[in-house]
Amino acid sequence: MRIEHVNLTVHDLERSIAFYRHVFGWDVRWRGEILNTTRTAPAAHVGVQDGPYLALFEAEAEAEREAGEPLRSSYAAPGVNHFAVEVEALEPILARLPAAGTRVHLEMDYEPGRRAYFYDPDGIEIEIVSYAAAA
């Protein structure tokens, strides 16, 4: 059993596609429109071919205007606070973050690996973890 995908609602589909392609080197696996309960919206699947991916769904313009600043994940309230991507080494990903418009806000070594946390353009927290660093 494995997680096949994580679905994220984003403010700007093209910006998010560019961010995830730049940071992780992922491919656009699919692009089109998805029917929500009230409308169809631009969407894309970005990830590893034949592997896990992010399903990106563009927010409604009205919801985007109301959102203002990106919300940061909360560890004090129920909900998703981050998702993690296992990588061989953190350094190549960390080196791409400034050009992607983000930076690490927490980095640590602890069993069983080395980890770093940063935010995507919509304020969604991402953890990268390398177990090779602990070996």
Secondary structure as UniProt FT lines:
FT   STRAND          5..10
FT   HELIX           13..24
FT   STRAND          27..35
FT   STRAND          40..47
FT   TURN            49..50
FT   STRAND          53..58
FT   HELIX           61..67
FT   STRAND          83..86
FT   HELIX           90..96
FT   HELIX           98..100
FT   STRAND          104..110
FT   TURN            111..112
FT   STRAND          113..119
FT   TURN            121..122
FT   STRAND          125..130
FT   HELIX           132..134
//
